[in-house]
């Protein structure tokens, strides 16, 4: 009996020694394996979550009528009257609010207005505003909302460096979201150091690296708050004239665009910007005939060269550079046809039925509309608008 006990005891001791040796020798390996397993499980969870979200948007699109799908593509300048009625009538994707929509109102009045619009929406609306700072301050220009309007990012940086810029962009995001605005039509990615340029006051710098850093910080802050960001104005406004008034032609080479204009857009995309706004300039090196906003070639650059899979939107289709070029109704059809997901417009009453008719006639494939609506819904999902 004693021998048996001694044998068992010896065997247990040897097993214990082996286990200790294995743990000691494999400590780093074991720790690494645990991390890998954890990362793998995390990745699988994220993949399942992403797939579930994709399935949700697929299901939503499959249950929508053509009229509802086309409506989601319209980001409309909020009308003075019938704003709530239009939400349901045109199945709108969103409203863009301008200075008149904020002027002289209290925060509570603005919240009530936006809540009223949202109450009529089957799918929550994107509510956008241009709050760049400086010359474009739709919200903070109202003293009821902020003691003074935001300075331009350029002037903010001059007054306090990057810390001041980050503080201002954080405050912008919090102010907009507190009112019910979920998209800031910013940051401006245009690069120019030419004081005579139309976009100079709105551009952060003439140095593409500095503009890229500004864009990176802004997009990162907005994402952390779940405020939508829009990179504008692709492919870069540069020193072009004002397209609110007439067509602008840009003869720069593609290499110049890659060196000077593209880097801020690349940085914004890399840091998770949800949307890109395309300008109305004609850029000869990409498309010598069509404005960038209506150019299939320019959209291919965004999708293929930049690898961007988010939302592409037009600048306002009511701007003179476009209406003189195509006419009002044709502008929306051309914009949807060439690859824009969102149509920013001031004339939904004419443009909405024109796009529906173009799909019904086969001029625009319905599959293309479906793809655009999925991108829009995914953006809304990212912003926490879809439950």
C-alpha positions, -999 to 999 in steps of 0.1 A, spaced: 0 0 0 29 24 9 46 17 -24 14 23 -43 9 56 -25 45 66 -31 41 58 -68 10 78 -71 26 107 -52 57 106 -75 35 105 -106 15 135 -94 47 154 -87 61 147 -121 28 159 -138 29 191 -117 65 198 -127 56 193 -164 26 217 -161 48 243 -145 75 240 -171 49 243 -199 34 274 -184 69 289 -177 83 282 -212 51 292 -230 43 324 -211 48 348 -239 32 325 -264 2 318 -242 -3 355 -237 0 362 -274 -25 334 -281 -50 349 -256 -47 383 -273 -50 368 -308 -81 348 -297 -96 379 -281 -89 400 -313 -103 372 -334 -135 370 -313 -137 408 -314 -133 409 -352 -159 381 -356 -183 401 -334 -177 433 -354 -182 413 -386 -215 399 -373 -226 434 -363 -216 448 -397 -234 420 -415 -265 426 -393 -265 463 -402 -261 455 -439 -290 431 -437 -311 458 -420 -304 483 -448 -310 457 -475 -343 448 -459 -353 484 -456 -345 492 -493 -364 460 -504 -395 472 -486 -394 508 -500 -414 521 -530 -395 538 -559 -410 571 -547 -396 565 -512 -362 555 -524 -358 585 -547 -370 608 -519 -342 596 -497 -317 610 -522 -330 646 -517 -313 668 -492 -335 698 -496 -332 735 -487 -359 738 -460 -388 758 -474 -404 788 -457 -438 771 -458 -451 736 -459 -419 721 -445 -436 694 -425 -459 686 -454 -430 682 -478 -413 655 -456 -441 630 -463 -451 642 -497 -416 637 -512 -403 611 -487 -373 634 -481 -339 622 -470 -332 654 -452 -334 692 -449 -306 717 -451 -312 747 -428 -299 781 -437 -295 814 -418 -332 823 -421 -341 790 -404 -321 800 -373 -324 838 -373 -338 854 -342 -351 821 -329 -344 806 -295 -328 772 -291 -362 758 -280 -379 772 -310 -354 756 -334 -356 723 -315 -394 723 -319 -391 731 -357 -367 702 -362 -387 678 -340 -418 687 -362 -400 678 -394 -387 645 -379 -422 636 -366 -434 635 -403 -405 613 -415 -409 575 -419 -371 573 -419 -353 599 -397 -341 629 -416 -306 642 -421 -307 678 -407 -278 697 -421 -264 732 -417 -233 751 -430 -214 760 -398 -179 764 -411 -170 795 -390 -160 829 -404 -180 840 -434 -203 809 -432 -221 807 -399 -257 798 -403 -261 789 -366 -237 808 -344 -246 841 -361 -277 841 -340 -268 857 -306 -295 836 -289 -274 805 -297 -239 818 -291 -225 851 -278 -205 856 -309 -202 838 -343 -174 812 -346 -142 825 -362 -130 809 -393 -108 778 -386 -79 798 -401 -84 827 -376 -91 803 -348 -57 786 -354 -40 820 -356 -54 829 -322 -47 797 -303 -31 770 -324 -45 734 -327 -59 734 -292 -82 763 -301 -92 746 -334 -101 714 -315 -120 733 -289 -140 753 -315 -149 722 -336 -160 703 -304 -182 733 -294 -197 734 -330 -206 697 -328 -222 700 -294 -241 731 -304 -255 717 -336 -264 683 -320 -281 701 -291 -305 718 -316 -312 686 -335 -288 692 -364 -270 660 -372 -248 670 -402 -224 699 -405 -216 706 -441 -180 708 -432 -150 707 -432 -138 727 -461 -109 708 -477 -101 734 -503 -65 745 -505 -55 780 -515 -32 807 -504 -44 832 -530 -61 861 -512 -79 869 -544 -95 834 -546 -133 831 -540 -127 803 -515 -97 820 -497 -116 831 -466 -131 796 -461 -99 777 -468 -78 768 -438 -45 772 -456 -25 772 -488 -5 743 -474 -21 709 -482 -5 693 -451 -20 719 -428 -54 716 -444 -51 678 -441 -43 681 -403 -73 704 -399 -96 680 -417 -83 650 -397 -90 667 -364 -124 679 -374 -137 646 -388 -123 628 -357 -142 651 -334 -174 649 -353 -173 612 -355 -168 610 -317 -200 630 -312 -219 612 -340 -222 644 -361 -221 639 -398 -192 655 -417 -190 664 -454 -157 669 -472 -161 698 -496 -156 708 -524 -141 678 -544 -119 678 -563 -107 710 -547 -119 745 -554 -84 760 -557 -84 795 -572 -116 790 -593 -144 816 -596 -177 815 -578 -199 788 -592 -229 803 -575 -228 828 -603 -214 810 -634 -193 780 -646 -157 778 -635 -130 761 -655 -99 745 -639 -70 737 -662 -46 723 -636 -30 689 -643 -40 657 -626 -5 657 -609 -12 691 -595 -45 679 -580 -27 649 -565 -1 671 -549 -21 700 -537 -59 694 -537 -64 657 -530 -45 652 -497 -71 667 -474 -98 646 -490 -77 615 -485 -71 624 -449 -108 629 -443 -117 596 -459 -90 578 -439 -105 592 -407 -140 581 -415 -159 611 -431 -194 600 -440 -198 621 -472 -181 641 -499 -196 671 -517 -186 675 -553 -181 710 -567 -196 724 -600 -162 733 -615 -152 718 -648 -118 702 -642 -102 696 -676 -78 668 -666 -107 647 -654 -136 658 -676 -132 687 -700 -169 688 -708 -190 682 -677 -190 699 -643 -174 677 -616 -208 673 -599 -222 659 -631 -192 640 -643 -191 602 -642 -153 603 -646 -149 625 -614 -171 601 -595 -150 572 -607 -119 590 -592 -137 592 -558 -148 555 -559 -118 539 -576 -88 561 -568 -98 571 -533 -117 539 -525 -145 559 -509 -176 538 -502 -196 565 -484 -221 591 -496 -213 614 -525 -235 645 -528 -238 674 -551 -233 710 -542 -267 729 -546 -282 721 -580 -298 755 -580 -264 772 -584 -261 792 -617 -232 771 -629 -255 741 -632 -289 756 -641 -273 776 -669 -257 744 -681 -285 718 -679 -317 735 -668 -333 728 -634 -351 694 -640 -323 679 -661 -297 688 -634 -311 664 -609 -314 636 -634 -278 641 -647 -266 642 -611 -282 610 -601 -272 593 -633 -235 600 -630 -232 586 -595 -243 611 -568 -261 595 -539 -276 627 -525 -290 656 -545 -288 690 -527 -315 711 -542 -338 740 -538 -364 729 -563 -376 695 -552 -410 701 -567 -396 699 -602 -365 677 -596 -381 648 -576 -406 638 -603 -380 642 -630 -357 616 -613 -387 592 -607 -396 595 -644 -359 588 -654 -359 556 -634 -393 545 -648 -381 551 -683 -349 531 -677 -326 561 -681 -314 555 -646 -313 518 -635 -333 512 -603 -304 491 -590 -283 523 -590 -309 541 -570 -309 511 -545 -272 513 -541 -274 550 -534 -301 546 -508 -282 519 -490 -252 542 -486 -275 569 -473 -292 545 -448 -258 533 -437 -247 568 -430 -279 574 -410 -272 542 -391 -237 554 -383 -251 587 -370 -274 568 -347 -306 578 -365 -318 543 -373 -328 521 -344 
